[in-house]
């Protein structure tokens, strides 16, 4: 088949260039020199590269895990393309040419493979019946969220949001705690932009589609994480958008709280990785809200 050799060679090259260490370099987690040093230590100690990078340079487990997901995606994509090329050659002969109007992106091919291996039992996350106090506050609950018009407006538009498959497919089969870390890491890569510079308004709550296209501010980061985790099967009872007072900057701020089986996690665009709420002291909660109700937080 005339087109397959060059096409497959391109896939091979892309796979070879996206090994774990090189992916971490591309992401800016380590420098090329640090990678060379780590590979030398790995050769001497016979440890896996991820453990070496953690010990030498403090590379987080989340960064390593995310890069491994990406590496797996490239491997899966290469395998699926090989199969597709082989089937085309077998079924249509060596004179078949690629149809430019019937091709899929690399991410779309990967998404198809991940859908096929999806395990629904992993995604059966139980709703939350009771919640620990946020930041040690006393909570006063209400089921009436009608006064929060920006939030209810966003909830109404979330049902119309359709994430591209490449944003969700790689995280579908993960356990809840891993989904939280992967989504937080993914969303935090989007550019932070103040509403007045982005939308010409002092306070605009963007949909995830707007956010991924244009960037956004703190509540837009939290809303996008809420929406993506909801699409990944996380019950809304396990999530809350929380408006807090940042005691360091002395300004209001928005974060997402996710209640995992290992405790409440804080997903914050100001903090690189998802953190247990109990480890964060810079915030004082004002109120938190989800689709079921809202909670006023008192000292």
Helices and strands as residue ranges (DSSP letters): H 4-16, H 20-26, H 32-45, H 49-57, H 61-92, H 106-116, G 120-123, G 134-136, E 138-142, H 149-158, H 165-168, G 169-171, H 176-187, H 195-198, H 208-214, H 218-231, G 236-238, E 239-246, E 251-260, E 263-267, E 275-276, G 277-279, E 283-289, E 294-298
